[in-house]
Amino acid sequence: ALAGDGTFLCRTCEYGVRQAGCDLCPLVGGALKICADGGWAHVACATWLPETHFEDTVAMEPILGVAAVSRSRRRIKCVVCRTNRGAVL
């Protein structure tokens, strides 16, 4: 979004949120979009998980289906980051 002075604001800054974390992975910051439940998630995370999708595919928000991500997926250890925090792809 554009601020009043013509500068670009990312979605979290537009909402006044600082240090937002992804509801689908352990990372903080990045290309986050709002979720239908009020949380935040990375566009990449929402794109790659089969349980999640975008209500508006052009604006890529809100992200739907975060609550549908299975508990078993959230307990698997990631081979990349070696943590079991988040939803493994």
C-alpha positions, 0 to 999 in steps of 0.5 A: 500500500502507498502511504500518504507521502507516496512511499510503499508500506508492507501489509504489517506496517500498514496495520501498525504491526512490528515483528510479526511472526508467521503462523505456519513457520518459526520465522519472524518478518518477511512477506507476510499477509493477514490470515482470516483468523487475524494472524499473519503468515508468509505468502510462500508458506500459504502457497505451498501448504495444501491446507491453506489458500487465499480468499482473494488470489490477486491480493493474496489475502486473507489466508484461509485454512491455517487452523486446518493444518494438521497437528501431525504436520506441526510435530514433524522435524524440518530437514532444513531448519531442524526444528519442529516449530511450524508446519513442515511442507 
